[in-house]
Amino acid sequence: MVGSDDIMRINAAARSPVSSPGQQLKMQRDSHKPLASDALPLPVSLTNKIFMVLFFSASYYLMRRWREKIRSSTPLHMLNLGEIVALMVQLASFIYLIGFFGIDYVQNYINKSSDGSWDLDDVRGGDIPRRQRCSAAEIRIPRPPVLLRGKTLSDNADDDIASAVREGAVPSHSLEAELGDCGRAASVRRQAVELTTGRSLEGLPLTGIDYASILGQCCEMVVGYVQIPVGVAGPLLLDGFEFTVPMATTEGCLVASTNRGCKAIYQSGGATSTLLREGMTRAPVVRFATAKRAAELKFFLEDANNFETLSVIFNR
């Protein structure tokens, strides 16, 4: 026979929601999780107030005592019993307050597991799916590789790639990504510049630097280095002539932005320059024995007439 107690238990079980074993285990652990404040004899809020009052009271007392000692020329290291107690109270309250700010970290660490193992929901994901972060490489849309003569760019000879860069069939800025070798990309770009300008870059060092460490960091369109990476921008159409501008820099995006400006100038018909003045500036240095004499000269030069008088003397 089924008793009334059994019927009540069946009804209660029917009304209770069905949960997974992982959720049941987690509910059991949550009900028995230890707290970091369990080690305190008083509630956390009351304990915090007590130690904060002790800390500021001891600090205020010590500051008043040290001010009196300074006024009376008494050495600060000579302490009486009250000052020793105040120092101990201040140190103890300071240590407690430091630990109070770390309670959240300690509590989270304890909540991870009270028996040395991880919660099942943390490992298996539980019944609720959790979002996963995707890196930039996972969401990047692949682009088709650049083909040259029916083959991938890296399968062609360096001379053929340099000629294609010169003709505009292959973008110069994409050599590192297409070839997969930053050193080879710099060498090919160097050949393309030599073909475009008709000038040799033999005096510009090429080997002896890690071009992979430069990529995406401090220079673009690299063709060599002069202790710092050297990139090229251009062609710059100026006064009817085309110029390829070498730029030595460690400032990221500087060469790329300059190259875009050169392209805009070229497509707009070029630029015209006018020389307004050519010369060299110089400034005199006057030395005095004291700062007061230097200040007097400064005030003297604030008068325009005095400035002209002194400039005549220095320009003799």
N, C-alpha and C positions, 0 to 999 in steps of 0.2 A: 504493500500500500504506500501511497504517496501522502505524506503528511502536509499539514498547512505550512510548516517551516520550509519544506522542500518546494512547495508551490511558490512561496514568496521569493526563494532564491532563484527559481527559474524565471520568474517575472522580472526580477532585478537584473539578471543576466541578459534577458531579452531587451531591456530598456537601455543597457549600457552599450556605448559604441564599441565596435570591434577594432582593436588596435593590433599593430604588428608586434612580433616579439622584440624587435629593436626598440620600439617606442615604450613597451612595457618595462624593458630593462633600464631604459633611460629614466623613466618616471621613478623607478625604485631608487636609482642612484641619486636623482635630484632630491629625493626626500631625505637622503642620508649624507648629502655633501657636507664636508666640514667647511667652516668659515674661518678666515684669518683672525676675526675678532673674537673667536672662542677662547683664545688664550688670555684675554683681558678680563680682570675681575669686575670691571664696570662696563656699562654700555659704551660703544665707540664714540657717540656724539658727546657724552659727558666727559670721557677721557680726553678727547681732543680739546675741549674747552679748558679743562684743568691745565694741560700742558702748555697751551697757548698763553694762558694767563701767567703761568710760572715763567715761561721764556721771556715775555716782554717785561714782567716785573723785575726779574733778575737783571735783564739788560739795562733797564732804567736805573736800578740801584747802583750797578757798577759804573755806569756813565757819570752819575752824580758824584760817586766816590772818587773817580779818576779826575774829574774836573777840580774837586777840592784839593787833591794831591798836587795837581799842576799849579794851582794858585799858591799853595804853601811850599812849593819846591820839594815835595816829598817823593822819594823814588816809587815808581809804580809797582815794582816787584815786591815791595814790603806789604804783605797782606795780613789782615786780622782775621779772626774766626768768621765774622759775618761775610767778608768778601770771599773767603774760601768756600763757604756754603753756597753763596750766590753763584760762584763759578761752576760748582758741581751741579747745581740746579739748572743752570743755563745749558751746560753740556748735555745733561740727561734729557732735557726737553727738546734740544736740537736734534739729538739722535732719534728720539721718538717721532718728531715731526718729519724727519727724512724718511723714516720707515712708514709713516702714515701715507705719504705720497706714493709709496711703492706697494701699498696694499692691493690696489687693483691688479697689478702684475702678478703678485703672489696668489691672489684669489683666482685669477684666470689659470694659472699654472696648476693650482690644486684641483680646480674644476675639470681640467683635462682628464684626469683619472685619479681616483683615490686608491687604486690598487695596482698602479704601475702599467696599466694597459689603456688603450684608446677606446672611446665610446664606439659602439658599433655603427651609429649613424655617421660618425666622422669618417669611418673607413668605407662603409658600404653605400654611403650617400643617403640612407634612410628612405622614407617614402616620398620625400619632397626633392625633386631634382634641383641641384645647385648649379648656378651659372659658372661657366668656365671662361677664363680670360683667354683671348686669342691674341697671339703676337702679330706684329705687323707682317712677318713673313708668311703667316698662315692665311691672312686675308688679302694679300697682295695679288692682283690680277696678273697672270702671266701674259707676257707679250711675245709675239712671234720673233724669232731670231732674225738678224739681218743676214741676207744671203748675198753672196758675191760670186758670180759665174757659176751659179747653181750649187754652191757649197756654202757651208757656214763660214763666218768671217775668220774664225780661228784656223780653219783648214787651208787658208790661202797664204801665199808668201807675203812677207812684210812689204816688199816693194809694190806688189799689187794692191795691198791695202792702203799704202801711203798714196798711191796714184788715185785710188777711189776717194780718199779723203780730200785730196786736192781738187778733184772734179766735183765734189759735193755729193757724191753718191752715198757716202758713209759719213754720218755726223762725227766730228772729231771728239765731241764730249762723251760719246757712247763707247769709246774703244775699251775702257776698263771693263765695262759690263759685258761687252760682246766677246772680248778675247779671254777674260778671266785671269789675266796676268797683267798686273799694273806696270811692271817693268817693261814688258813687251809693248804695252800701250804707249808708254812714254817714248820708247824708241821709234815706233811707227809714226807717232805724231811729230816727232823730231824730223823724220825723213820728209813728211808732208810739208812741214814749214820750209825745209831746205828747197823742196821742189817749187813751192809757191813763191818764195822770195829770191831764189837763185843765189842765196848766201849760205855759206857753210857754218854750221854750229859746232865745229870741231873743238873750239876753245871752251865750250860749255860742258862741264862734267856731266856724265850720264850714269855711270856705275858708282857704287859705293853708298847708296842710300836706299832705305826700305820704302818703296813707293806705296806699298799696301798701307803703311801707317799714315800716309798723307791723304789717301782717298777719303773723301767726305769729311775731312777735318780742317785743313788749313790752306789748300790750294787746289785749283782745277786746271785742266788743259796743260798738264805738266809736260815739259820737254827736257828738263834737266834741273840742276840746282846750283846755286852759288851760296853755299852754307845754309840757305833757306830755299824752299821750292820756288821755281820760276815757271810761270804760266804765260801763255800768249793770248792776246786779245786782238781782234781784227778780222779782216782788214779794215783799217781806218782810212776813209777817203778824205784827205785833207789837202786843200789847195790843188786839187786835180791829181794828186799822187796817192797811191795806196801804201799804207804803212802797217806792218805787223808789230805790235807793241809788246815787248817782253815786260813782265811784271814779277818782281820778287817779293813775296808776301807770305805771311802766316795768318792772314785774316781771311776766314772762310767767306765764300761768296763774293769776294772783292773782284776777282778776275771774271767770274761769271757775269756779274752785273755790268762790268766795264765792257765785256764782249757784247752784251745785249745793246748797250749804248752805241758801240761802234756799228753794229748791224742796223740800228735805227738811223744813224747818220748816213750810212751807205745807201740805204733804201730811200732816203730823203734827198739824194743828190749830192751828198758830201757837205763838208764844212769849209769855210774860208776864214783864214786867220789874218790878223793885222797886228804888227809889232808897234806898240806905242812908245816904249822906252826900253833901252837896254843899259844896264849899269850894275853897280855893286854898292851896297850900303855898308856903312860902318858906324860904330858908336864909341865914343871915348870912355875911358875908365879913369875916375878920379879917386885917389886914395887919401884918407885923412886919418889922423891919429885917434880921434874920438868920434863917436856917433853924433855928438852935438855939432861938430864942424860940418859933418855930412848933412845934417838937417838944415843948417844955416845956408848951405849951397842950394839945397832943394827949394827953400823959401825964396832965395835970390833968383833962381831960374823961373819961378812962377811969374815974374814980371817979364813981359814980352821984350821990352827994350834990353833988359839984362841978358836975356837969352841970345839975342842977336849979337850983343857985344862979345859974349863968351864964345859963340860959334865962329866969329871972325878969328879969334885967337887960336882955336883948335884947327881951323881950316887953312892956316898959313902954310 
